[in-house]
Amino acid sequence: MLTLSLRCLVISAVLFSPDAFAHNPLSQSLSFSAGLRHPLTGLDHLLAMLTVGLWCVTRGGRAVWLWPVTFIGFMLLGFTVAGTGLPVPYVEAAVSSSVVILGLCVALAVKAPAWLGAGLVGLFAFFHGHAHGSEAVSPQLVSYAAGLVLATVVIQAAGIGLGRAAQRAYGLSALRLAGGLAALGGAALTVALA
């Protein structure tokens, strides 16, 4: 499981990184491949989606499927709201703080009820979706969104796969360490935005 998840993540990051294409993803048409690349080009989005997967593993049970599905649903809702032109305040602050808070949930091994965790994940996903959708004004919006969803599924699955493998090999402390590192990364991103 670890090797497949890790391979998917590494291959995706290499193939879809901005340096591999030598141009800004926002300067091209909003195609399926642009949607697929977009979550991989922003550290805040990548860390948040991986951390959702890690938190699912620390929580276990229904959270392993409920929270990723909730993330995708609310991300699409935020994407749609942005597509209508409706502004939402504090999107960037919510996106960067989501990494800190989700990272802390993993680091502290928070065992939230499945519905509460889904609510928190959904709230953050809405802001992530709005951030993605505010950059997507094109007749190819549906194909862009499809690429975005596929990338999100792959990143969250990688988080779950890596989390399970780390937990089997090293125990809960490995997941908690990863959550702490994600929280620190999110804090650094928050400071950089200020």
C-alpha positions in Angstrom: 0.0 0.0 0.0 2.8 2.4 0.9 4.7 1.9 -2.2 1.7 2.3 -4.5 0.6 5.5 -2.7 4.1 6.9 -2.6 4.6 6.1 -6.3 1.3 7.8 -7.2 2.2 10.9 -5.2 5.8 11.2 -6.5 4.8 10.5 -10.1 2.0 13.1 -9.9 4.3 15.7 -8.3 7.0 15.2 -11.0 4.7 15.1 -14.0 2.5 18.0 -12.9 4.9 20.4 -11.1 5.1 23.9 -12.6 8.8 23.4 -13.4 8.1 20.4 -15.6 5.8 22.5 -17.8 8.0 25.7 -17.6 5.1 28.0 -17.5 2.5 29.3 -15.1 -0.5 27.0 -14.8 -2.9 30.0 -14.6 -1.7 31.3 -18.0 -3.1 28.3 -19.8 -6.6 27.1 -20.6 -8.5 25.5 -17.7 -8.5 22.0 -19.0 -8.7 18.7 -17.2 -4.9 18.5 -16.9 -4.7 22.0 -15.5 -7.3 20.9 -12.8 -5.2 17.8 -12.2 -2.0 19.9 -11.7 -3.5 22.7 -9.6 -3.6 21.0 -6.2 -0.1 19.7 -6.7 1.3 23.2 -7.3 0.3 24.8 -4.0 1.9 23.5 -0.9 -1.1 24.7 1.2 -3.5 22.6 -0.8 -1.2 19.6 -1.0 -0.5 19.6 2.8 -4.2 20.0 3.7 -5.3 17.1 1.5 -2.6 14.8 2.7 -3.3 15.8 6.3 -7.0 15.0 5.9 -5.9 11.5 4.9 -3.6 11.2 7.9 -6.3 12.4 10.3 -8.6 9.8 8.9 -6.1 7.1 9.8 -5.7 8.4 13.4 -9.5 8.5 13.8 -10.3 5.3 12.0 -13.7 3.8 11.4 -16.2 5.7 9.1 -13.9 8.7 9.0 -11.6 6.9 6.5 -14.2 7.3 3.8 -16.6 10.0 5.2 -14.0 12.8 5.6 -12.5 12.5 2.1 -15.9 12.3 0.5 -17.0 15.3 2.6 -13.9 17.2 1.5 -14.6 16.6 -2.1 -18.3 17.6 -1.8 -17.6 20.8 0.0 -14.6 21.6 -2.2 -17.0 21.4 -5.2 -19.5 23.6 -3.4 -16.8 26.3 -2.7 -15.7 25.9 -6.3 -19.2 26.5 -7.6 -19.8 29.5 -5.3 -16.6 31.1 -6.6 -17.6 30.3 -10.2 -20.8 32.4 -9.6 -18.6 35.3 -8.6 -19.8 35.4 -5.0 -16.9 36.7 -2.9 -16.1 35.0 0.4 -13.9 36.8 2.9 -10.7 35.4 4.4 -10.3 32.6 1.8 -6.5 32.6 1.9 -6.3 32.8 5.7 -8.7 29.9 6.0 -6.7 27.8 3.5 -3.4 28.4 5.2 -4.9 28.0 8.7 -6.6 24.7 7.6 -3.1 23.1 7.3 -2.2 24.2 10.9 -5.5 23.0 12.4 -5.7 19.7 10.5 -2.0 19.1 11.3 -2.7 19.7 15.0 -5.6 17.3 14.8 -3.2 14.6 13.6 -0.4 15.7 16.0 -2.7 15.6 19.0 -4.5 12.4 17.7 -7.9 14.1 18.1 -10.6 11.5 18.1 -13.5 13.7 17.1 -16.9 12.2 16.4 -17.1 11.4 12.7 -19.8 14.1 12.1 -17.7 16.8 13.8 -14.6 15.9 11.9 -16.6 15.9 8.7 -17.9 19.4 9.6 -14.4 20.7 10.2 -13.0 19.0 7.0 -16.0 20.3 5.0 -15.6 23.9 6.3 -11.9 23.9 5.2 -12.7 22.2 1.9 -15.2 24.9 1.1 -12.4 27.5 1.3 -10.0 25.4 -0.7 -12.7 24.9 -3.4 -13.4 28.7 -3.4 -9.7 29.4 -3.9 -9.5 26.9 -6.8 -12.8 28.2 -8.3 -11.9 31.8 -8.1 -9.1 31.1 -10.6 -11.3 29.1 -12.9 -13.3 31.3 -15.3 -13.6 29.3 -18.5 -16.0 27.4 -20.7 -14.0 24.3 -19.7 -14.9 24.7 -16.0 -16.4 21.2 -15.7 -13.3 19.4 -17.1 -11.1 21.6 -14.9 -13.2 20.6 -11.9 -13.0 16.9 -12.8 -9.2 17.1 -12.9 -9.3 18.9 -9.5 -11.4 16.2 -8.0 -9.2 13.4 -9.4 -6.1 15.0 -8.0 -7.8 15.5 -4.6 -8.8 11.8 -4.5 -5.2 10.7 -5.3 -3.7 13.1 -2.7 -6.1 12.0 0.0 -5.6 8.3 -0.9 -1.9 8.8 -0.7 -2.3 10.4 2.8 -4.4 7.5 3.9 -2.0 4.9 2.4 1.1 6.6 3.8 -0.6 7.0 7.2 -1.6 3.4 7.4 1.9 2.2 6.4 3.6 4.6 8.9 1.2 3.5 11.7 1.9 -0.2 11.0 5.6 0.3 10.9 6.2 3.0 13.5 2.9 3.3 15.5 0.8 6.4 16.2 3.9 8.5 17.0 4.9 8.6 13.4 1.5 10.0 12.4 1.6 12.5 15.2 5.1 13.6 14.1 3.8 14.0 10.5 0.9 16.1 11.8 3.2 18.3 13.8 5.4 18.9 10.7 2.3 19.7 8.6 1.1 22.2 11.3 4.6 23.9 11.3 4.5 24.0 7.5 1.0 25.6 7.6 2.2 28.1 10.2 5.1 29.1 7.9 2.7 29.5 5.0 0.5 31.7 7.2 3.4 33.9 8.2 4.5 34.1 4.5 1.0 35.4 3.6 1.0 38.1 6.3 
